[in-house]
Amino acid sequence: MSDAVPLPIQMSDSAANKIKALISEEENPELKLRVYITGGGCSGFQYGFTFDEKTNDGDTVIEKNGVIMVVDAMSLQYLVGGTVDYVEGLEGSRFLVTNPNATSTCGCGSSFSV
């Protein structure tokens, strides 16, 4: 019997594997992928991704395949139920968020509105 609480945001295997590869290239096992929301973009908010060595108070920590993703509390409220993914396609390779809270997104998928 598991009392596992569903995670507020998911990380795909593809994203976890890419994070692991990037951290390996940097040779710094302390790095974590930080996902955040900022104002701007063509739809009002945009997603941001950066590597961070620290976890701040209030951060939500998601661990998968030996890598860690952190999301601050303010950004998390816009991302609950979403998934961070990594895709490779004609537009290039990038991290992206599948976000059920977004009422509209822009063509490039990097900004959204709620």
C-alpha positions as CSV (number, residue, x, y, z in Angstrom):
1,M,0.0,0.0,0.0
2,S,1.6,3.2,-1.2
3,D,0.8,6.7,0.3
4,A,2.6,8.3,-2.6
5,V,1.3,11.8,-3.2
6,P,0.9,12.7,-6.9
7,L,3.6,15.1,-8.0
8,P,2.3,18.6,-8.8
9,I,4.4,18.6,-12.0
10,Q,5.9,15.7,-13.9
11,M,9.3,15.3,-15.7
12,S,9.4,13.1,-18.8
13,D,12.0,10.4,-19.2
14,S,13.3,12.4,-22.2
15,A,13.7,15.5,-20.0
16,A,15.4,13.6,-17.2
17,N,17.8,11.9,-19.7
18,K,18.7,15.3,-21.3
19,I,19.2,16.9,-17.9
20,K,21.5,14.0,-16.9
21,A,23.5,14.4,-20.1
22,L,23.9,18.2,-19.6
23,I,25.0,17.8,-16.0
24,S,27.5,15.2,-17.0
25,E,28.9,17.6,-19.6
26,E,29.3,20.3,-17.0
27,E,30.9,17.9,-14.6
28,N,29.0,19.3,-11.6
29,P,26.7,16.8,-9.9
30,E,25.2,19.5,-7.7
31,L,23.3,21.0,-10.7
32,K,19.5,20.8,-10.8
33,L,17.2,22.0,-13.5
34,R,15.2,25.0,-12.3
35,V,11.9,25.6,-14.1
36,Y,10.3,29.1,-13.6
37,I,7.7,31.4,-15.0
38,T,8.4,35.1,-15.9
39,G,6.2,37.8,-17.2
40,G,6.6,38.5,-20.9
41,G,6.5,36.6,-24.2
42,C,3.7,37.1,-26.7
43,S,1.0,35.5,-24.4
44,G,1.7,37.1,-21.1
45,F,3.9,34.5,-19.3
46,Q,6.9,32.6,-20.4
47,Y,8.7,29.5,-19.3
48,G,12.3,29.7,-18.2
49,F,14.9,26.9,-17.6
50,T,18.3,27.3,-16.0
51,F,20.7,25.1,-14.0
52,D,21.1,25.9,-10.3
53,E,23.2,24.4,-7.6
54,K,21.0,25.3,-4.7
55,T,17.4,24.5,-3.6
56,N,15.6,27.4,-2.0
57,D,13.1,27.4,0.8
58,G,9.7,26.7,-0.7
59,D,11.0,25.0,-3.8
60,T,9.2,21.9,-4.9
61,V,11.8,19.1,-5.7
62,I,11.0,16.5,-8.3
63,E,13.5,13.6,-8.7
64,K,13.6,11.2,-11.6
65,N,16.3,8.9,-13.0
66,G,18.9,10.4,-10.6
67,V,18.3,14.0,-11.6
68,I,16.5,16.8,-9.8
69,M,14.2,19.5,-11.0
70,V,13.2,22.4,-8.8
71,V,10.3,24.8,-9.1
72,D,9.7,27.8,-6.9
73,A,6.3,28.2,-5.2
74,M,5.2,31.2,-7.3
75,S,5.9,29.5,-10.6
76,L,4.5,26.1,-9.4
77,Q,0.9,27.6,-9.1
78,Y,0.9,28.1,-12.9
79,L,2.4,24.6,-13.6
80,V,0.4,22.2,-11.4
81,G,-0.6,19.2,-13.5
82,G,1.9,20.0,-16.2
83,T,4.9,18.0,-17.6
84,V,8.4,19.2,-18.4
85,D,9.5,17.5,-21.6
86,Y,12.5,17.6,-23.9
87,V,11.8,17.4,-27.6
88,E,14.0,17.3,-30.7
89,G,12.4,18.3,-34.0
90,L,12.6,20.6,-37.0
91,E,12.4,23.7,-34.8
92,G,15.5,22.4,-32.9
93,S,15.9,20.8,-29.5
94,R,14.4,22.3,-26.4
95,F,12.8,21.8,-23.0
96,L,9.1,22.6,-23.0
97,V,6.1,22.4,-20.7
98,T,2.8,20.7,-21.4
99,N,0.6,22.9,-19.3
100,P,-3.1,22.1,-18.7
101,N,-3.6,25.5,-17.0
102,A,-2.7,27.5,-20.1
103,T,-5.8,28.9,-21.9
104,S,-3.7,29.9,-24.9
105,T,-0.1,29.5,-26.0
106,C,2.0,31.2,-28.7
107,G,3.2,29.5,-31.9
108,C,6.6,28.8,-30.4
109,G,5.2,27.2,-27.3
110,S,7.4,29.1,-25.0
111,S,4.8,31.5,-23.7
112,F,1.2,31.2,-22.5
113,S,-1.7,32.9,-20.8
114,V,-4.1,31.7,-18.0
